[in-house]
Amino acid sequence: MSEELLINVTPQETRIAFVENGVLQEVHIERSRRRGLVGNIYKGKVSRVLPGMQATFLEVGLERTAFLHASDIASENGDNDQIHTLLREGQELMVQVVKDPLGTKGARLTTHISIPSRFLVYMPGSDHIGVSQKIEGEGERNRLKGIILEHAGEFPAGGYILRTAAEGASEEALVKDMQFLAKLWGAIGERMRGKAPALINEDLPLVMRTMRDLGGSDIERVRIDSRETFQKVYKFAAKFIPDLAPSISHYTGERPIFDIYGIEDEIHKALERKAQLESGGYLIIDQTEAMTTFDVNTGAFVGHRNLEETIFKTNLEAAQAIARQLRLRNLGGIIILDFIDMAEVEHRRQVLRALEKALERDHAKTYISGVSELGLVEMTRKRTRESLEHVLCDTCPTCNGRGTLKSPETVCFEIFREIMREARAYDASQLLVLASQEVVDLLLDEESTSVAELEEFIGRPINFQVESMYTQEQYDVVLM
């Protein structure tokens, strides 16, 4: 499988596209005025303790207070302590962001600090030495653990996790990482002496974070359209990922880099509610604050054999498409998949297996709980950063996120009822209705008879005026 990264850099934003066999699989966007917070370490001050929720809110210097649950507080007695015995209002402590602010929710915090480097994750509050599950060879796992255990006494106390990228790393490279982490932890300790709330350590920008986190050497090519960013990335790779360095190039083509594989078009499609399947079927994807739902439909695909075979093939294709859409749109939390009902048990098993296999390439942790009694597949996907839709879009000011508007006919009838209320309550010689073009057109055309009857009933003339700035649902009834 051919994998490459395309990196588009402007002063305002950085965009990274993960492409597999010429098909966009993931896109990551970071804007200079709104960088992600995951991984940032703060000195926070407790503003409220909520015993009922076993949680607390902290001021960390962000727009909204951040949330810390009792289970995310490092404690000598384990995680079963009551929140009021662990923290008090006004207390200062070191915390790290594990989830960006999402929707109306503030950032989620933990006191279990972890600091990543190229090969390691340092955990100052732990004494555990772990190895990435993706490093499967028992001999290599033991070798890596042995190196860390041998040198751990030379550095500040704490635990380590050996990342996937550590496979095959030399002892010298691992010790250098431990030295880097020790210096960084010392600097963080110095900054903790300042006043709260304060940011005391910020994670790397998106491009450098991506290079640091590349687990293994699956990426065959990295193309960057900014000379300055290319030079920084190449220097970093030459030092830490020498095998990848020759694959990094500065893209100087006349066409924008994201036009190479039609990535701009794919991003636009990823913001639509409907995702087309090659067979003619399609997915309907609804993203809400509570959960995301996928509804599979056969559409124009009728197959060549029978209905059950058509449904089975559509569901198999949908399983692949759903796995891609989860990555592409960066959807997380609770996800409900409504596949087309299948009569055969073996078909259901194969579709579920196809979904599991397709999700194996997902960097985010996923869990499938199986098929519910209603035939729905329930799953979760770890969410740390905002979805593509939340990064690129605002809630529609007209429908406020409902996705629908009252029809002009419904608004007309509301206006009639409002006119009746006003006419009964106030004495006026005439009434003026201010509304959108669509509503006024309907009142003067199809509903003109109703308007005439209403004028006769209230004994006063009714005039209409188009307000171009009004939405379809907005109107005013003015007494003249």
C-alpha positions as CSV (number, residue, x, y, z in Angstrom):
1,M,0.0,0.0,0.0
2,S,1.4,3.4,-1.1
3,E,1.2,6.1,1.6
4,E,2.2,9.7,1.4
5,L,1.7,13.0,3.2
6,L,0.9,16.2,1.4
7,I,1.5,19.3,3.6
8,N,0.0,22.7,2.6
9,V,1.3,25.7,4.7
10,T,0.2,29.3,4.7
11,P,0.7,32.0,7.4
12,Q,-2.9,31.4,8.5
13,E,-3.2,27.7,8.6
14,T,-1.5,24.3,8.1
15,R,-3.2,21.4,6.4
16,I,-1.9,17.8,6.3
17,A,-3.4,15.2,4.0
18,F,-2.8,11.5,4.6
19,V,-3.2,9.7,1.2
20,E,-3.3,5.9,0.6
21,N,-3.1,4.6,-2.9
22,G,-4.1,8.1,-4.2
23,V,-7.2,8.3,-2.0
24,L,-7.5,10.9,0.8
25,Q,-8.0,9.1,4.2
26,E,-7.4,11.8,6.8
27,V,-7.0,15.6,6.8
28,H,-5.6,17.5,9.8
29,I,-6.0,21.3,10.0
30,E,-4.5,23.7,12.4
31,R,-5.1,27.5,12.3
32,S,-2.5,29.8,13.7
33,R,-5.1,31.7,15.7
34,R,-6.8,28.6,17.0
35,R,-4.3,25.9,17.7
36,G,-5.4,22.6,19.4
37,L,-4.7,22.3,23.1
38,V,-4.3,18.5,23.5
39,G,-1.0,17.8,25.2
40,N,-0.6,21.3,26.6
41,I,0.3,21.5,30.3
42,Y,-1.1,24.2,32.6
43,K,-0.8,25.4,36.1
44,G,-4.5,25.6,37.0
45,K,-6.6,26.9,39.9
46,V,-9.7,25.1,41.1
47,S,-12.7,27.4,40.7
48,R,-15.5,25.0,41.7
49,V,-15.7,21.5,43.3
50,L,-18.9,19.5,42.4
51,P,-19.2,16.5,44.8
52,G,-22.4,15.3,43.0
53,M,-20.5,15.0,39.7
54,Q,-17.2,13.9,41.3
55,A,-15.6,16.6,39.3
56,T,-14.1,20.1,39.4
57,F,-13.8,23.1,37.1
58,L,-10.4,24.8,36.8
59,E,-9.3,28.2,35.6
60,V,-6.3,27.5,33.3
61,G,-6.3,30.7,31.3
62,L,-8.7,29.6,28.5
63,E,-12.0,31.2,27.4
64,R,-14.0,28.5,29.3
65,T,-13.2,26.8,32.6
66,A,-11.8,23.3,32.0
67,F,-13.2,20.0,33.4
68,L,-11.4,17.5,35.7
69,H,-13.0,14.3,36.8
70,A,-12.0,12.5,40.0
71,S,-10.9,9.5,37.9
72,D,-8.4,11.7,36.2
73,I,-6.7,12.8,39.4
74,A,-3.5,11.1,40.4
75,S,-3.9,9.9,44.0
76,E,-1.8,7.7,46.3
77,N,-5.0,5.9,47.4
78,G,-6.1,5.0,43.9
79,D,-9.0,6.6,42.0
80,N,-11.8,5.9,44.4
81,D,-11.3,9.0,46.5
82,Q,-14.1,11.5,46.8
83,I,-13.5,14.7,44.9
84,H,-13.8,16.9,48.0
85,T,-11.0,15.0,49.7
86,L,-8.7,15.5,46.7
87,L,-9.2,19.1,45.9
88,R,-10.5,22.4,47.4
89,E,-11.4,25.7,45.8
90,G,-8.4,27.9,45.2
91,Q,-6.0,25.0,45.1
92,E,-3.3,25.1,42.4
93,L,-2.1,22.1,40.5
94,M,-0.5,20.9,37.3
95,V,-2.9,19.6,34.7
96,Q,-2.7,18.4,31.0
97,V,-5.4,18.7,28.3
98,V,-6.6,15.3,27.0
99,K,-9.6,16.7,25.0
100,D,-10.0,20.0,23.2
101,P,-13.0,22.1,24.0
102,L,-15.9,20.6,21.9
103,G,-19.1,22.4,21.2
104,T,-20.2,24.0,24.5
105,K,-17.9,21.9,26.6
106,G,-14.6,23.1,28.0
107,A,-11.3,21.3,27.7
108,R,-11.0,18.0,29.6
109,L,-8.0,17.6,31.9
110,T,-6.0,15.0,33.7
111,T,-3.3,15.2,36.4
112,H,-1.6,12.1,34.9
113,I,1.0,14.0,33.0
114,S,2.6,12.4,29.9
115,I,5.3,14.0,27.8
116,P,6.1,12.5,24.4
117,S,9.3,12.4,22.4
118,R,10.3,10.6,19.2
119,F,10.6,7.2,20.8
120,L,9.2,7.5,24.4
121,V,6.4,8.9,26.5
122,Y,7.6,10.0,29.9
123,M,5.1,9.8,32.8
124,P,6.5,11.6,35.9
125,G,3.8,10.3,38.2
126,S,4.3,6.6,37.4
127,D,6.9,3.9,37.7
128,H,5.6,1.7,34.9
129,I,7.7,0.7,31.8
130,G,5.4,-0.2,28.9
131,V,5.9,-1.1,25.2
132,S,3.6,-0.3,22.3
133,Q,1.3,-3.3,21.4
134,K,2.3,-2.8,17.8
135,I,5.9,-4.0,18.6
136,E,5.1,-7.7,18.6
137,G,8.4,-9.5,18.8
138,E,9.1,-10.6,22.4
139,G,12.8,-10.3,22.0
140,E,12.6,-6.7,20.8
141,R,10.2,-5.8,23.6
142,N,12.5,-7.2,26.2
143,R,15.5,-5.4,24.6
144,L,13.8,-2.1,24.7
145,K,12.5,-2.5,28.2
146,G,16.0,-3.6,29.3
147,I,17.6,-0.4,28.0
148,I,15.1,1.9,29.8
149,L,15.5,-0.1,33.1
150,E,19.3,0.1,32.8
151,H,19.3,3.9,32.4
152,A,16.2,5.0,34.4
153,G,18.2,5.7,37.5
154,E,20.2,8.4,35.8
155,F,17.1,10.5,35.3
156,P,14.2,12.0,37.3
157,A,11.9,9.3,38.7
158,G,9.0,8.3,36.5
159,G,7.7,5.7,34.0
160,Y,8.1,5.3,30.3
161,I,6.1,3.9,27.4
162,L,8.2,2.9,24.4
163,R,6.3,4.1,21.2
164,T,5.9,2.1,18.0
165,A,8.7,4.2,16.4
166,A,11.2,2.8,19.0
167,E,11.3,-0.6,17.3
168,G,14.9,-1.1,16.2
169,A,16.1,2.1,17.8
170,S,19.6,2.0,19.2
171,E,20.5,2.4,22.9
172,E,22.1,5.7,22.2
173,A,19.0,7.1,20.5
174,L,16.8,6.0,23.4
175,V,19.1,7.5,26.0
176,K,19.1,10.8,24.1
177,D,15.3,10.8,24.2
178,M,15.5,10.2,28.0
179,Q,17.9,13.2,28.3
180,F,15.6,15.4,26.3
181,L,12.6,14.5,28.4
182,A,14.5,15.1,31.6
183,K,15.5,18.6,30.5
184,L,12.0,19.4,29.4
185,W,10.5,18.1,32.7
186,G,13.0,20.3,34.6
187,A,12.0,23.3,32.6
188,I,8.3,22.6,33.3
189,G,9.1,22.3,37.0
190,E,10.7,25.8,36.9
191,R,7.7,27.3,35.2
192,M,5.4,25.8,37.9
193,R,6.8,28.3,40.3
194,G,4.8,31.1,38.6
195,K,1.3,32.3,39.2
196,A,-1.8,30.4,38.2
197,P,-3.6,30.2,35.8
198,A,-0.7,29.8,33.3
199,L,0.4,27.7,30.3
200,I,3.6,26.0,31.2
201,N,4.3,23.8,28.3
202,E,2.8,23.9,24.8
203,D,2.8,20.9,22.4
204,L,4.6,21.1,19.1
205,P,2.8,22.7,16.1
206,L,0.9,20.3,13.8
207,V,3.6,19.5,11.2
208,M,6.3,18.8,13.8
209,R,3.9,16.8,15.9
210,T,2.9,14.7,12.9
211,M,6.6,13.9,12.1
212,R,7.3,13.0,15.7
213,D,4.3,10.7,15.9
214,L,4.9,8.8,12.6
215,G,4.9,5.3,13.9
216,G,7.0,3.1,11.7
217,S,8.1,3.8,8.1
218,D,4.8,3.2,6.1
219,I,4.9,6.7,4.7
220,E,6.8,6.6,1.4
221,R,6.8,10.2,0.5
222,V,6.3,13.6,2.2
223,R,5.7,16.7,0.0
224,I,5.7,20.2,1.5
225,D,4.8,23.4,-0.4
226,S,6.6,25.7,2.0
227,R,10.4,26.0,1.7
228,E,10.8,27.2,5.3
229,T,8.6,24.3,6.7
230,F,10.4,21.8,4.4
231,Q,13.8,22.9,5.8
232,K,12.6,22.5,9.4
233,V,11.0,19.1,8.7
234,Y,14.0,17.8,6.8
235,K,16.4,18.9,9.6
236,F,14.2,17.1,12.2
237,A,13.9,14.0,10.1
238,A,17.6,13.8,9.4
239,K,18.2,13.8,13.1
240,F,15.4,11.6,14.4
241,I,14.0,9.7,11.4
242,P,17.0,9.3,9.0
243,D,15.2,6.5,7.0
244,L,12.4,9.0,6.1
245,A,14.6,12.0,5.3
246,P,15.3,11.1,1.6
247,S,11.5,10.8,1.0
248,I,10.8,14.4,2.1
249,S,10.7,17.0,-0.7
250,H,9.8,20.6,-1.3
251,Y,6.9,20.8,-3.7
252,T,7.4,23.6,-6.2
253,G,4.7,22.7,-8.8
254,E,2.5,25.4,-10.3
255,R,-0.7,23.5,-9.3
256,P,-1.7,23.9,-5.6
257,I,-0.4,20.8,-3.8
258,F,-4.0,19.8,-2.6
259,D,-5.1,19.7,-6.3
260,I,-2.8,16.7,-7.0
261,Y,-5.4,14.1,-5.8
262,G,-8.4,16.3,-5.8
263,I,-8.1,16.8,-2.1
264,E,-10.0,20.1,-2.0
265,D,-13.0,18.4,-3.6
266,E,-12.8,15.5,-1.1
267,I,-12.8,18.0,1.8
268,H,-15.9,19.7,0.4
269,K,-17.6,16.2,0.1
270,A,-16.6,15.4,3.7
271,L,-18.8,18.3,4.8
272,E,-21.9,17.0,3.0
273,R,-24.5,14.9,4.7
274,K,-24.6,12.3,1.9
275,A,-21.6,10.2,0.9
276,Q,-21.9,8.3,-2.3
277,L,-20.9,4.6,-2.7
278,E,-19.3,3.4,-6.0
279,S,-22.1,0.9,-6.5
280,G,-24.8,3.6,-6.5
281,G,-25.7,3.2,-2.9
282,Y,-25.0,6.0,-0.4
283,L,-24.6,6.8,3.3
284,I,-26.5,9.5,5.2
285,I,-24.3,10.9,8.0
286,D,-25.8,12.9,10.8
287,Q,-23.5,14.5,13.4
288,T,-25.0,15.8,16.6
289,E,-23.5,16.7,20.0
290,A,-24.7,13.4,21.5
291,M,-23.7,11.0,18.7
292,T,-23.1,10.4,15.0
293,T,-25.3,8.1,13.0
294,F,-24.7,6.4,9.6
295,D,-27.7,5.2,7.6
296,V,-26.9,2.8,4.7
297,N,-29.1,2.9,1.6
298,T,-29.0,0.9,-1.7
299,G,-30.0,3.8,-3.8
300,A,-29.7,3.0,-7.5
301,F,-27.8,-0.3,-6.9
302,V,-30.2,-3.2,-7.8
303,G,-27.6,-6.0,-8.3
304,H,-27.8,-8.8,-10.8
305,R,-28.9,-11.8,-8.7
306,N,-31.4,-11.1,-5.9
307,L,-32.3,-8.6,-3.2
308,E,-30.4,-10.3,-0.4
309,E,-27.2,-10.4,-2.5
310,T,-27.7,-6.7,-3.4
311,I,-28.1,-5.8,0.3
312,F,-25.0,-7.8,1.3
313,K,-22.8,-6.2,-1.3
314,T,-24.0,-2.7,-0.4
315,N,-23.3,-3.3,3.3
316,L,-19.8,-4.7,2.6
317,E,-19.0,-1.6,0.5
318,A,-20.6,0.6,3.2
319,A,-18.4,-0.9,5.9
320,Q,-15.2,0.2,4.0
321,A,-16.7,3.6,3.3
322,I,-17.8,4.1,7.0
323,A,-14.2,3.4,8.2
324,R,-12.8,6.0,5.8
325,Q,-15.5,8.6,6.6
326,L,-14.7,8.2,10.3
327,R,-11.1,9.0,9.7
328,L,-11.7,11.7,7.1
329,R,-14.3,13.6,9.1
330,N,-12.5,12.8,12.4
331,L,-15.8,11.7,14.0
332,G,-15.7,10.5,17.6
333,G,-17.7,9.5,20.6
334,I,-20.8,7.3,20.2
335,I,-21.4,6.1,16.7
336,I,-24.5,4.2,15.5
337,L,-24.4,2.3,12.2
338,D,-27.7,1.4,10.6
339,F,-26.8,-1.2,7.9
340,I,-29.6,-2.5,5.6
341,D,-31.3,-5.5,7.3
342,M,-29.8,-8.8,6.3
343,A,-31.7,-12.1,6.6
344,E,-28.6,-14.4,6.6
345,V,-26.5,-14.6,9.9
346,E,-23.3,-15.3,7.8
347,H,-23.8,-12.1,5.9
348,R,-24.1,-10.1,9.1
349,R,-21.0,-11.7,10.5
350,Q,-19.0,-10.9,7.3
351,V,-20.1,-7.3,7.3
352,L,-19.1,-6.8,10.9
353,R,-15.7,-8.5,10.2
354,A,-15.2,-6.2,7.1
355,L,-15.8,-3.2,9.3
356,E,-13.4,-4.4,12.0
357,K,-10.7,-5.0,9.4
358,A,-11.2,-1.6,7.7
359,L,-10.9,0.1,11.1
360,E,-7.5,-1.6,11.8
361,R,-5.7,1.2,9.9
362,D,-7.4,3.9,12.0
363,H,-4.9,5.6,14.4
364,A,-7.7,6.5,16.8
365,K,-8.9,3.8,19.2
366,T,-12.2,2.2,18.2
367,Y,-14.5,-0.3,20.0
368,I,-17.4,-2.1,18.4
369,S,-19.9,-3.5,20.9
370,G,-21.7,-5.7,18.3
371,V,-25.2,-5.7,16.9
372,S,-28.1,-4.5,19.0
373,E,-31.5,-6.1,19.2
374,L,-32.7,-3.5,16.7
375,G,-30.0,-4.6,14.2
376,L,-27.9,-1.4,14.8
377,V,-24.1,-1.6,15.1
378,E,-23.0,0.4,18.1
379,M,-19.4,1.6,18.4
380,T,-17.2,4.3,19.9
381,R,-14.1,6.1,18.5
382,K,-11.8,8.0,20.7
383,R,-12.2,11.7,20.2
384,T,-9.5,14.2,21.3
385,R,-9.8,16.9,18.7
386,E,-12.7,18.6,17.0
387,S,-14.3,17.0,13.9
388,L,-13.6,18.4,10.4
389,E,-17.0,19.9,10.4
390,H,-16.5,21.7,13.7
391,V,-13.1,23.0,12.5
392,L,-14.3,24.3,9.1
393,C,-17.9,25.2,9.8
394,D,-20.1,27.3,12.1
395,T,-23.7,26.4,13.1
396,C,-26.2,27.8,10.6
397,P,-27.5,31.1,12.1
398,T,-30.8,30.6,10.3
399,C,-31.7,27.1,11.5
400,N,-29.4,27.0,14.6
401,G,-28.2,23.6,13.7
402,R,-31.6,22.0,13.2
403,G,-30.9,21.4,9.5
404,T,-34.5,22.4,8.6
405,L,-36.6,25.6,8.4
406,K,-40.3,26.2,8.9
407,S,-41.9,26.2,5.5
408,P,-43.3,29.6,4.1
409,E,-46.8,28.1,4.5
410,T,-46.2,27.4,8.2
411,V,-44.9,31.0,8.7
412,C,-48.0,32.4,6.9
413,F,-50.3,30.6,9.3
414,E,-48.2,31.9,12.3
415,I,-48.6,35.4,10.9
416,F,-52.4,35.0,10.7
417,R,-52.5,33.9,14.3
418,E,-50.3,36.8,15.4
419,I,-52.5,39.3,13.5
420,M,-55.6,38.0,15.3
421,R,-53.8,38.4,18.7
422,E,-52.7,42.0,17.9
423,A,-56.1,43.0,16.5
424,R,-57.8,41.8,19.6
425,A,-55.4,43.4,22.0
426,Y,-54.7,46.8,20.4
427,D,-56.7,49.4,18.5
428,A,-54.9,50.4,15.2
429,S,-56.1,51.7,11.9
430,Q,-54.1,49.2,9.9
431,L,-51.4,46.5,10.3
432,L,-48.1,46.1,8.5
433,V,-46.4,42.6,8.1
434,L,-42.6,42.5,7.6
435,A,-41.4,39.2,6.3
436,S,-39.0,37.5,3.9
437,Q,-39.6,37.5,0.1
438,E,-40.7,33.9,0.1
439,V,-43.4,34.4,2.8
440,V,-44.7,37.7,1.3
441,D,-45.0,36.1,-2.1
442,L,-47.1,33.3,-0.7
443,L,-49.3,35.7,1.3
444,L,-50.0,37.8,-1.9
445,D,-50.5,34.8,-4.1
446,E,-51.8,31.5,-2.9
447,E,-52.9,32.9,0.5
448,S,-54.4,36.1,-0.9
449,T,-58.0,34.8,-0.3
450,S,-57.2,34.0,3.3
451,V,-55.7,37.5,3.7
452,A,-58.8,39.1,2.3
453,E,-61.0,37.1,4.6
454,L,-58.8,38.0,7.6
455,E,-59.0,41.8,6.7
456,E,-62.8,41.5,6.6
457,F,-62.9,39.7,9.9
458,I,-60.8,42.2,11.8
459,G,-62.1,45.2,9.9
460,R,-58.7,46.7,9.1
461,P,-56.4,46.6,6.1
462,I,-53.2,44.5,6.2
463,N,-50.1,45.6,4.2
464,F,-47.0,43.7,3.5
465,Q,-43.3,44.7,3.2
466,V,-40.4,42.5,2.2
467,E,-37.4,42.6,4.5
468,S,-34.4,41.3,2.6
469,M,-32.4,40.6,5.8
470,Y,-35.1,38.5,7.3
471,T,-34.7,34.7,7.3
472,Q,-37.7,32.6,6.1
473,E,-38.8,32.1,9.8
474,Q,-38.6,35.8,10.8
475,Y,-41.5,38.2,10.7
476,D,-43.0,41.2,12.5
477,V,-46.6,42.5,12.8
478,V,-46.5,46.3,13.2
479,L,-49.5,48.4,14.3
480,M,-50.0,51.6,12.3
